[in-house]
Amino acid sequence: MGMDNPLASYREWFLAQYVVWADMIASAAMDNFDALYRIASIDAYAGEVGDPASGLAGPDGRADGAMAEYVKGKHTTRLLDYIDATLAKRNVGLTALVASILYETTEAHMPPLMGLLEYRHELDTVRFRYHQALADGDAEAIEAEEDILDMLEEDFEARKLMNDTWYGFTRWRFNLDTIAAYTG
């Protein structure tokens, strides 16, 4: 058990991600943890449901309904709090369970890469609208298109960074094999 804690490694990786995409992953992960807490078949991993000695954190009362207004960073903060609470328990089995769920959730919710041709097409479309707004002298439309251009560029870079760093991270430091080796 002399290897890095996989959950601590995930936390470090997660903190470096673009908050909107991190929020998407965090929301899905917390839905999984909330559901896991509610099912009775976790006895093999963490004891009886609701048993304080089990170590599995229950729903924290911050679950969001489908109609809740999105606040940037809200889900990320909730997941980081959950990871910190799990790490504080120093329970190897629980750490491995949470880490493996995070691995699977992140794999399933990783933002898809936008192809370079698709990205250029999107940029060209927005630039066309921007130039049209300039020609029309429409200050509101100019500002809106500038914001969309900034968002598109930021989103493209964030997707690329997240996918690139995830690939490297999961190849050597955080995968189901390293998580299993941590328990062993």
C-alpha positions, 0 to 999 in steps of 0.5 A: 500500500505504498502507492499514491492515494487514487482519490487524492490524485483524482482530486488534484487532476479534477481541480485543474479542469475547466469549471463548466465541464468539471461541474458536468462530471461532478453533477453526475458523480454526486447523483451516483453517490446519492443513489449508492447511499440509498441502495441496500446492496452496499453491505459488501463494501461499506456495512449497513446503509445508514450505519455510521460505522460504514463510512459511506457518506449519505446525501448531504441535502444539497441534491439539485432538482432538475429545475434548479438554476445552474451556478458555476462551480456549485457541483464541483464544490459539492464533489470536492467536499465529498472527496475531502470527507471520504479522504478524511475517513482514511478507509482504503476500501471506501476510498477505492469504491469512491475512486472507481465510481469517479473513474467510471463517471468521468469516462462516461461524461468526458466532454467530446472533442470537437473536430478541428473542421467543426470548430472552424465552421462554428468560428466562421459562422460566429465571425460572419454574424459578428461582421454583420453586426459591425456592418449594421452598427448593432452594439448589442449584437456585437457584444453578444457575438464577441462573448460567443467567440470568447466562449467558443475558443475557451470551450474548445481549449478546455475540452482539448485540455481535459481530454489530453490530461485525462488520457495521460492521467488514466494511463499511468496514475488513475485507472481501475488497475491502480485503484485495485492495487491501492487496496492490495 
